[in-house]
Amino acid sequence: MKNKNIMQIEKDKMVSLKYVLREGDSKGDIVEEVNSENPLEFLYGAGQMLPHFESNIENLSQGDKFEFSLTSDQAYGDKREELIVELPMSVFEVDGKVDENLLKKGNQVPMADAQGRRLIGTVLSNSDTAVKMDFNHPMAGAELHFTGEVLDVRDASHDELNMHKSDGCSDCGSHDGCSGC
């Protein structure tokens, strides 16, 4: 039984975590490491994080450690072929010129779709007339393995509640701004 005075992770609590994210299982390559000097901080239940990430840390308290895996379906889904597209080179022209450094294979390029939504595309290849880009999340198709510790759980301030509920976006290393971590 948890001490009543220790706050647990639940809706509208500010959460601070450190973690190691590996691709695959506990022995996979490290994708991201977040330490206590620069922790991940987010409003629980505000749609900033992957739902299955949140469900795995629900009801934990400060000092609790966690370890869990997410399948690709629970994380960023499978790679979708329709998100790999060829765009005309003219899309990348600024004042009639293309920045060749921007279009190097592997570069991630911020863009927007026809509705103005922010996207990140990874350059796969290019020719004189077109650029082949992948708009899948960089971790699409991957299983994710998290190990970490809850550093703090506290009530969110009025300002934090309003700020997070108005835009629902987070800068948590997700590379696309609004789909969660």
C-alpha positions, 0 to 999 in steps of 0.5 A: 500500500502506497503512502497517502502523502506520496503523489502517484502519476495520474491525470493532470499531474506533472511528471518528471522522468529519466529513462533509457530508450532502446530499439527492440529489447533490453539489449538493443541499441540505445536510441535516446537517454534522458538523465536527471539533469535534463529530465523529460517533464510532461503533463500526464493525460494531456495526449503528449505521450504515447498512450501505452507509455502512459499506461505503463507508468500510471500510479507510479510515484517518485523513486519508482523504477520502471521497465517495459516494452512497446510493440510497434503497434503500441508505439509509432505503428508500422512503416507505411509505404504511402508515406514515402514520396517523391517531391519535385526539386522545385519544392526545395527552392528558395529564391530559385536555388536549392540548398544541397546540404539540406538534401543529403541522404539521412537529413531530416527536413521540417516541412508542412502538408497542404493543411499546414501541419508540421511534418518531418521528412527524412531524405532517402535520395535525390536526383536533378528533378526530385527528392525521395522522402520518408514521412514515417516517424523515425521509430515506425516499425520498431519495438521500443524498450524503456527503463527508467525512474520517476524523479518527481510527481506533483500537481500541475499549476493552473498555467501548466494545465491551460498551456498543455491543454490548449495545444497538446504538443510537446517537444519530447524528442518525437521529431514531429511535434504533436504525435507524442513520444 
